Structure formats: C-alpha cells, structure tokens
Amino acid sequence: MSPSTAATFLGPILAFDAAVSTAIHTAAKPFLPPFILILLEISADFRFSFPVSLSLLLSPPLRHFLVPFLLGLLLDLIFVGIVKLIFRRARPAYNHPSMSAAVSADHYSFPSGHASRVFFVAASVHFFTRSSSQMASPRSETFLDGWVRDGGEGVVKGEVLVGVWIWATVTAVSRILLGRHYVLDVAAGACLGVLEALFALRFLRFEQVLEW
C-alpha cells in the first residue's frame, strides 16, 4: 500500500478518532480535577512501576510470577517505543502541559504506553491466578502474601484481581480525559498489553532462575 493510499484510507478513521476523543475530553474536563488523573498517570509510569515490581522479588512465592512479569514490562517499554517511532502520531493539541517525556518516543501518541502497561499488569495477574502450574510454588508466607493471596487456595484474592482490573481500566480512560491520547491509541495499547501478558507468561518463564 502506497503512502497516499494509506493516507486516504486512514485519514477518515483518524479524523473520527480525534473528534470523538476531543468530545470526551471536553465533556469530562469540568468535572475531573487534573491532579486525580495525574496521580493515575504516575501510578502507571514505568519509572515508578518497574522499581516497585522489582522490590517484590523479596517475596519468594511471587518469583514464579515476577520473572516473566518484569521481563514483560521491559518488552512492553521497548515494543511501544518502536511502534511510536514508526507511526509518529502527534499527541492531541490539548494535551495537559504537566506531561514529562522520559524519551523522545514519548512525544508520540500511538499507542498509549500507559494503557499497554496497565493492561499488561492486569492481564498478567489474571492469567497468573488461573495458572495452576505457576501456583505450585512452596508456601512460604510473607506479609505481602497475606494481603495478596488467599490463605486457603494460594491464589490471588478475588478482590485484588477486581481492583487491578478497575485500576487498569480507569487509568487507561484517564489518558483520554487528560488529553494525553486519542481513543484509538488507548484501545491499541490495551490490546497490546493483553497480548504481551500472554506472551510473557508463556515464553518468558525461566524456571531455573527461580531456584535461588
């Protein structure tokens, strides 16, 4: 497909996406304090989420989950950056001025890195909960385990799982409300995050690393 043909095909889609995104942002702006949206943004920022996730390696029962999880976070960062540099879609003109770009690729909009990251987290926890083979680790309890895992079954508590999905959804939507992204950016990022979780938990499990 030539560039002119691609522009003819994608132009109306991107224009409609921009119009819908602008309408959502404009309608929600009077009702949502920016600091709440920025707090959600910080909670999903790689510079915050990766060190926090890394610290969870101190909990031995979680290591079977955390090794593919941490590798998946790194994969997400790299892949999203590459896709952004390929498409180079500009961010909305009304993007909130509080944004701080960590790398040059962050100046581009498609796909949403925050959306891919939070849906990667939520999908990873979801799939991990339903993977009986990963739950076969020794029952070495820590303070964190009491909060996260069910004492009888050893799986992630239902309320924790629901809470993670709610956080992921609200954070992804906040990217549109804050003016950081268009709807299509967020939808693509969310789908990418789920696919990355499937890939990480299937192909990035290095059991021999977990015996330390």
Secondary structure as UniProt FT lines:
FT   HELIX           3..28
FT   TURN            29..31
FT   HELIX           34..43
FT   HELIX           46..55
FT   HELIX           56..58
FT   HELIX           60..62
FT   HELIX           63..87
FT   TURN            93..94
FT   TURN            97..98
FT   HELIX           104..107
FT   HELIX           113..129
FT   TURN            132..133
FT   HELIX           134..136
FT   HELIX           143..148
FT   TURN            151..153
FT   HELIX           158..177
FT   TURN            178..179
FT   HELIX           183..203
FT   HELIX           207..211
//
